[in-house]
């Protein structure tokens, strides 16, 4: 949360600018603790020091933890960065969580660039640290120049108005944790001047100067050349452009969701069907966003989806050919059948987490479908149920053992699954629940079922069942953890 702004004197103009951005974007709304991602560079050093100053001044009321990821790309220098962050946290009296990842191995095994591998591993590690720290948000140090590089990079690859939105101030990851970026309103130059003026030390990553990486080429070669022809700061111009594009996207997004609700005929675990004529009548910008959102909802990633794919799908609305199929990246497809357009995972493709029904060892450990599932049963007396609900991780759930019947088993989702979600008003189709809950992308693909002999008790790791929840009358508790 953020308190009523009482701005500092002009000596603290940098902090005031950040404070205003936090407030206008609602970056810390609803958060009691945040995890600041600190690499040791000037950007993240400035981020951490600014948050501490604002907190000490009573301008923000969140508790702080630090998350640091060692990508193991620069040997002793990478280790030195992590040691620097650990020492900084100790000096400032802030909890520091650290994690090492094998970026090169991941890049090779998944056939992605080092940049992509580092980003994906970093996000995954920070999400785990945020859960461990009890933080609702991850705070990253992306700034105005990072945003400019992102926009130029997307323009080179090909993008639409959504891509022109650049780096968003807020972004929810897999429905579980939100990333916020308070420094987007300031430039790299401002950050380094702020650190220098206040005597804040930082580490320098020499690989940032190597133009072998795309972003570095844009930073060191492309943007300086473009800046020569600009009378104003190009990064600021692009920041204003991205802000306008984001506002436009929010309007389009609202219209697209409204349209989906109106023209959707059916949805399931991995298939959504829309009315063809309904899609054809939509404004082109709204129609493209409808296609994008529907593909994400059926489990498709967005990395390989381009404007040409959306256009090919929309061509189906004018096709009189029933049965025509459009192949899409990562094993997904769209097809037309009379007045329906269906979006789904190809018949020959199955979710990476697909597995047959396996009974769990209760108590004990069971390995299935790429998961390690641990269970234990204990007496409810003396347990603080409300505290557990408030502080628990998404990978752990409690169930009233006396409301369970027969054996407990785990399996992949299947068409027609229904369950009674916790806090809901009745039974729902699993597919419709996931759509309504806006569970997208990778998380939707990983969701699986834990059930007893009569019903689904947990749509793991998203939502437990109302029918087996623990309450003040619970005598025995079954705990299930995903390891």
C-alpha positions in Angstrom: 0.0 0.0 0.0 1.1 3.6 -0.3 0.4 6.4 2.2 -0.7 9.9 1.4 2.1 11.5 -0.6 4.0 14.2 1.2 6.8 14.9 -1.2 10.4 15.5 -0.1 12.5 18.6 -0.6 14.1 19.1 -4.0 17.2 17.3 -2.9 15.1 14.2 -3.1 13.7 14.8 -6.6 14.6 11.2 -7.8 12.7 9.6 -4.9 9.8 11.9 -5.5 9.6 10.9 -9.1 9.6 7.2 -8.2 7.0 7.8 -5.4 4.7 9.5 -7.8 4.9 6.7 -10.3 4.3 4.0 -7.7 1.2 5.9 -6.6 -0.2 6.7 -10.1 0.2 3.1 -11.3 -0.9 1.5 -8.0 2.3 -0.6 -8.0 2.2 -1.6 -4.3 -1.6 -1.7 -3.8 -2.7 -4.7 -1.8 0.9 -5.7 -0.9 2.3 -6.2 2.6 5.7 -7.5 1.5 7.6 -7.2 -1.7 10.7 -8.9 -3.1 13.2 -6.5 -4.7 15.2 -8.3 -7.5 18.8 -7.1 -6.9 21.6 -8.1 -9.3 24.2 -5.7 -7.8 24.2 -3.3 -10.8 23.5 0.4 -10.6 19.8 -0.1 -11.5 18.9 -2.5 -8.8 21.2 -0.8 -6.3 19.2 2.4 -6.9 15.9 0.5 -6.7 16.8 -1.0 -3.3 18.1 2.3 -1.8 15.1 4.2 -3.1 12.6 1.8 -1.6 14.5 1.9 1.8 14.5 5.7 1.8 10.8 5.9 0.9 10.0 3.3 3.6 12.1 5.1 6.2 10.3 8.4 5.3 6.9 6.7 5.8 6.0 7.1 2.2 5.5 3.4 1.5 4.4 0.8 4.0 5.5 -2.5 2.5 8.1 -4.8 4.1 11.1 -5.5 2.0 13.1 -8.7 1.1 15.8 -9.1 -1.6 16.0 -11.7 -4.2 19.3 -12.4 -6.1 19.8 -14.9 -8.9 23.3 -16.0 -10.0 23.2 -17.0 -13.6 26.6 -18.6 -13.5 27.7 -16.9 -16.8 30.8 -15.0 -15.7 32.6 -17.3 -13.3 34.1 -15.5 -10.3 32.5 -12.2 -11.4 29.0 -13.7 -11.1 29.9 -15.1 -7.6 31.3 -11.7 -6.7 28.0 -10.0 -7.7 26.1 -12.4 -5.4 28.5 -11.8 -2.5 28.1 -8.0 -3.0 24.3 -8.3 -2.8 24.5 -10.5 0.3 26.8 -8.0 2.0 24.6 -5.1 1.0 21.6 -6.9 2.5 23.4 -7.5 5.7 24.6 -3.9 5.9 21.0 -2.6 5.4 19.5 -5.2 7.7 17.3 -6.8 4.9 16.6 -10.4 4.3 18.4 -11.7 1.2 17.3 -14.8 -0.6 19.7 -16.2 -3.3 19.6 -18.9 -6.0 22.0 -20.1 -8.6 20.9 -21.3 -12.1 22.7 -23.1 -14.9 21.9 -20.7 -17.8 24.1 -22.3 -20.5 22.8 -25.8 -19.8 19.2 -24.6 -19.9 19.8 -22.7 -23.2 21.3 -25.7 -24.8 18.7 -28.2 -23.6 15.8 -25.9 -24.6 17.3 -24.5 -27.8 16.9 -20.9 -26.8 19.4 -17.9 -26.6 21.4 -17.2 -23.5 19.3 -14.0 -23.1 16.0 -16.0 -23.2 17.4 -18.7 -20.9 18.6 -16.2 -18.4 15.2 -14.4 -18.4 13.1 -17.5 -18.0 15.3 -19.0 -15.2 15.5 -15.6 -13.4 11.7 -15.3 -13.4 11.2 -18.8 -12.2 13.8 -18.4 -9.4 12.4 -15.1 -8.3 8.8 -16.5 -8.1 10.0 -19.3 -5.8 11.9 -16.8 -3.6 8.8 -14.5 -3.5 6.7 -17.4 -2.3 9.3 -18.3 0.3 9.5 -14.7 1.6 5.7 -14.3 1.6 5.9 -11.5 -0.9 2.9 -10.7 -3.1 5.0 -8.7 -5.6 8.4 -8.9 -7.2 10.0 -5.4 -7.8 12.3 -5.2 -10.8 14.6 -2.3 -11.8 13.8 -1.9 -15.5 14.0 1.7 -16.4 13.2 4.1 -19.3 16.1 3.1 -21.5 15.3 -0.7 -21.1 11.8 0.2 -22.3 13.2 2.0 -25.4 15.4 -1.0 -26.2 12.4 -3.3 -25.9 10.3 -1.2 -28.3 13.1 -1.0 -30.9 13.7 -4.8 -30.6 10.0 -5.5 -31.2 9.8 -3.1 -34.2 12.7 -5.0 -35.8 11.0 -8.4 -35.2 7.6 -7.0 -36.2 4.9 -5.9 -33.8 1.5 -4.4 -33.3 0.1 -1.7 -31.0 0.4 -4.2 -28.1 4.1 -4.6 -28.6 4.5 -0.8 -28.7 3.4 -0.9 -25.1 7.0 -1.8 -24.3 7.6 -2.9 -20.7 4.5 -2.7 -18.5 4.6 -1.2 -15.0 2.7 -4.2 -13.7 2.5 -7.8 -15.0 1.0 -10.8 -13.4 3.0 -14.0 -13.8 1.0 -17.2 -14.2 -1.7 -15.8 -11.9 0.4 -16.3 -8.8 2.7 -13.3 -8.3 2.9 -9.8 -9.8 6.0 -8.1 -11.2 6.1 -4.3 -10.7 8.7 -1.8 -12.1 8.9 1.5 -10.2 12.0 2.8 -12.2 10.3 2.9 -15.6 9.8 6.6 -15.2 13.5 7.4 -14.9 16.5 7.0 -17.3 19.8 5.1 -16.9 21.6 8.5 -16.7 19.3 9.6 -13.8 20.0 6.3 -12.0 23.7 6.5 -12.3 23.8 10.2 -11.2 21.6 9.3 -8.2 23.9 6.5 -7.1 27.0 8.6 -7.7 25.6 11.6 -5.8 24.7 9.5 -2.8 27.8 7.4 -2.7 26.0 4.1 -3.5 28.3 1.4 -4.8 27.4 -1.1 -7.5 28.8 -3.8 -9.6 29.5 -3.6 -13.4 28.6 -6.4 -15.7 31.2 -6.2 -18.5 29.0 -8.4 -20.8 26.6 -5.4 -21.1 29.2 -3.9 -23.4 29.4 -6.9 -25.7 27.5 -6.1 -28.9 27.1 -9.8 -29.7 23.8 -9.7 -27.8 20.8 -8.1 -29.6 19.8 -5.8 -26.8 23.4 -4.6 -26.4 23.6 -3.7 -30.1 20.4 -1.7 -29.8 21.7 0.0 -26.7 25.2 0.9 -27.9 24.7 1.2 -31.7 21.1 1.8 -32.8 19.7 4.1 -30.1 22.7 6.5 -30.1 22.3 6.9 -33.9 18.6 7.6 -33.6 19.2 10.0 -30.8 21.4 12.2 -33.0 18.3 13.1 -35.1 16.1 13.8 -32.0 15.9 17.1 -30.3 14.4 15.5 -27.2 15.4 12.5 -25.2 14.5 9.5 -27.4 13.9 7.2 -24.4 11.4 9.7 -23.0 9.7 9.9 -26.3 9.4 6.1 -26.6 8.2 6.0 -22.9 5.3 8.4 -23.7 4.5 6.3 -26.8 4.4 3.1 -24.8 2.2 4.7 -22.2 -0.3 5.7 -24.8 -0.1 2.2 -26.4 -0.8 0.6 -23.0 -3.9 2.8 -22.5 -5.1 1.8 -26.0 -4.5 -1.9 -25.2 -6.4 -1.8 -22.0 -9.5 -0.5 -23.9 -9.0 -3.2 -26.6 -8.5 -5.8 -23.9 -11.8 -5.0 -22.2 -13.6 -5.1 -25.6 -12.0 -8.4 -26.5 -13.0 -10.1 -23.2 -16.5 -8.8 -23.6 -16.6 -10.2 -27.2 -15.2 -13.6 -26.0 -18.0 -13.9 -23.5 -20.6 -13.1 -26.2 -19.3 -15.3 -29.1 -17.9 -18.2 -27.2 -19.9 -21.4 -27.9 -18.0 -23.8 -25.8 -14.7 -24.3 -23.9 -12.9 -27.2 -22.4 -9.6 -28.3 -21.0 -7.7 -27.6 -24.2 -10.3 -26.4 -26.7 -12.3 -23.2 -27.1 -15.0 -22.7 -29.8 -16.1 -19.3 -31.1 -19.0 -18.3 -33.4 -17.4 -17.6 -36.8 -19.7 -14.7 -37.8 -19.4 -13.2 -34.3 -15.6 -13.1 -34.7 -15.9 -11.7 -38.3 -18.1 -8.8 -37.1 -15.5 -7.5 -34.6 -13.2 -4.6 -35.3 -9.9 -5.9 -36.6 -7.9 -4.8 -33.5 -10.4 -6.4 -31.2 -10.5 -9.6 -33.3 -6.7 -10.0 -33.2 -6.8 -9.6 -29.4 -9.6 -12.1 -29.1 -7.5 -14.7 -31.1 -4.5 -14.0 -28.9 -6.4 -14.3 -25.6 -8.1 -17.5 -26.7 -4.9 -19.2 -27.8 -3.3 -18.3 -24.5 -6.3 -19.7 -22.6 -5.9 -23.1 -24.4 -2.3 -23.2 -23.3 -0.3 -21.7 -26.2 2.7 -19.6 -25.3 3.1 -16.2 -27.0 6.8 -16.1 -27.8 6.4 -17.6 -31.3 3.1 -16.1 -32.2 3.3 -13.3 -34.7 0.9 -10.9 -36.5 0.9 -13.2 -39.5 -0.5 -16.1 -37.4 -3.4 -13.9 -36.1 -4.1 -12.8 -39.7 -4.2 -16.4 -41.0 -6.7 -17.4 -38.2 -8.9 -14.4 -39.0 -9.0 -15.4 -42.7 -11.0 -18.4 -41.5 -13.9 -16.1 -40.8 -14.3 -15.5 -44.5 -13.7 -19.1 -45.5 -16.6 -21.1 -46.9 -14.4 -24.2 -46.6 -15.5 -26.4 -43.7 -12.7 -28.4 -42.1 -9.8 -26.0 -43.0 -7.0 -26.1 -40.4 -4.4 -23.4 -39.6 -1.3 -24.8 -38.0 0.2 -22.6 -35.3 3.5 -22.6 -33.3 4.1 -25.1 -30.5 1.6 -27.7 -31.6 -1.6 -25.6 -31.6 -4.1 -25.1 -34.3 -7.3 -23.3 -35.3 -10.0 -24.8 -37.6 -13.3 -23.9 -39.1 -16.4 -26.1 -39.3 -19.5 -24.4 -40.7 -20.3 -21.6 -38.3 -17.7 -22.5 -35.7 -14.0 -21.7 -35.3 -12.1 -23.9 -32.8 -8.8 -23.3 -31.1 -7.0 -26.3 -29.6 -3.8 -28.3 -29.1 -3.2 -30.6 -32.1 -4.6 -34.1 -31.7 -1.1 -35.5 -32.0 0.2 -33.3 -29.1 -0.4 -33.8 -25.5 0.5 -31.7 -22.5 4.0 -32.1 -21.2 2.5 -33.0 -17.8 0.0 -35.6 -19.1 0.0 -38.8 -17.0 -2.4 -41.6 -16.0 -4.2 -41.9 -12.7 -1.9 -42.9 -9.8 -2.9 -43.5 -6.2 -0.9 -41.5 -3.7 0.9 -42.9 -0.7 -0.9 -41.5 2.4 1.2 -40.7 4.3 4.3 -40.7 2.1 5.9 -39.6 -1.1 4.7 -40.4 -4.7 6.4 -39.5 -7.9 4.2 -39.2 -11.0 3.9 -37.0 -14.1 7.1 -35.2 -13.3 5.8 -34.3 -9.8 6.9 -35.3 -6.3 3.7 -35.4 -4.2 4.1 -35.6 -0.4 1.2 -36.3 2.0 0.8 -36.4 5.7 -2.1 -36.7 8.1 -2.2 -34.9 11.5 -4.6 -33.8 14.2 -6.1 -30.4 13.7 -6.1 -29.5 17.4 -3.7 -26.7 18.2 -3.2 -25.7 14.5 -3.7 -22.1 13.4 -5.9 -22.7 10.3 -6.4 -19.0 9.5 -2.7 -18.3 9.7 -2.0 -21.3 7.3 -4.5 -19.9 4.8 -2.8 -16.5 4.9 0.8 -17.6 4.8 0.7 -20.9 2.8 2.4 -21.4 -0.5 0.4 -22.3 -3.6 2.1 -25.7 -3.7 0.7 -26.8 -0.3 -2.9 -27.4 0.6 -4.8 -28.7 3.6 -8.0 -30.9 3.4 -10.4 -32.1 6.0 -9.5 -35.8 6.2 -12.9 -36.9 7.4 -14.6 -35.3 4.3 -12.5 -37.6 2.0 -13.7 -40.9 0.7 -11.6 -43.9 -0.5 -8.2 -43.5 -2.0 -6.5 -40.3 -3.0 -5.1 -40.2 -6.6 -3.4 -37.8 -9.0 -4.0 -37.6 -12.8 -4.0 -35.3 -15.7 -7.1 -33.3 -16.5 -9.6 -34.7 -19.0 -12.5 -33.4 -21.0 -15.7 -33.1 -18.9 -14.0 -32.8 -15.5 -16.1 -30.9 -13.0 -15.4 -29.7 -9.4 -16.6 -27.3 -6.7 -14.0 -24.6 -6.4 -13.2 -23.2 -2.9 -15.2 -20.0 -2.4 -17.5 -20.8 -5.3 -21.3 -21.2 -5.4 -21.5 -24.6 -7.0 -19.9 -27.2 -9.3 -18.2 -26.0 -12.5 -16.5 -27.5 -15.5 -12.8 -27.3 -15.0 -12.2 -25.6 -18.3 -14.7 -22.9 -17.7 -13.3 -22.3 -14.2 -9.8 -21.9 -15.5 -11.1 -19.4 -18.1 -13.1 -17.4 -15.6 -10.1 -17.4 -13.2 -7.9 -16.1 -16.1 -5.4 -19.0 -15.6 -3.3 -18.7 -18.7 -0.2 -20.0 -20.5 2.2 -22.3 -18.8 0.3 -22.6 -15.6 -2.9 -23.7 -17.3 -0.8 -26.4 -19.1 0.6 -27.6 -15.8 -2.6 -27.8 -13.8 -3.6 -31.4 -12.9 -6.2 -33.2 -10.7 -6.0 -34.7 -7.2 -9.2 -36.6 -6.3 -10.7 -39.1 -3.9 -13.1 -41.9 -5.1 -16.0 -39.4 -5.5 -14.7 -36.0 -6.4 -11.8 -33.7 -7.4 -10.4 -32.2 -4.2 -7.6 -30.1 -5.7 -7.1 -28.5 -9.1 -3.4 -28.3 -8.4 -1.8 -25.9 -7.8 -4.7 -23.4 -8.5 -7.7 -24.1 -6.3 -8.8 -26.6 -3.7 -12.4 -27.8 -3.4 -15.1 -26.2 -1.2 -16.3 -29.7 -0.3 -13.1 -30.7 1.5 -12.0 -27.4 3.1 -10.8 -27.3 6.7 -12.7 -25.3 9.2 -13.3 -24.9 13.0 -15.0 -28.4 13.1 -12.1 -30.2 11.3 -10.5 -32.9 13.5 -7.9 -34.4 11.1 -6.0 -32.7 8.3 -4.5 -34.2 5.2 -1.7 -32.0 3.9 -0.6 -32.4 0.3 2.6 -30.7 -1.0 4.1 -30.5 -4.5 7.8 -30.8 -4.3 
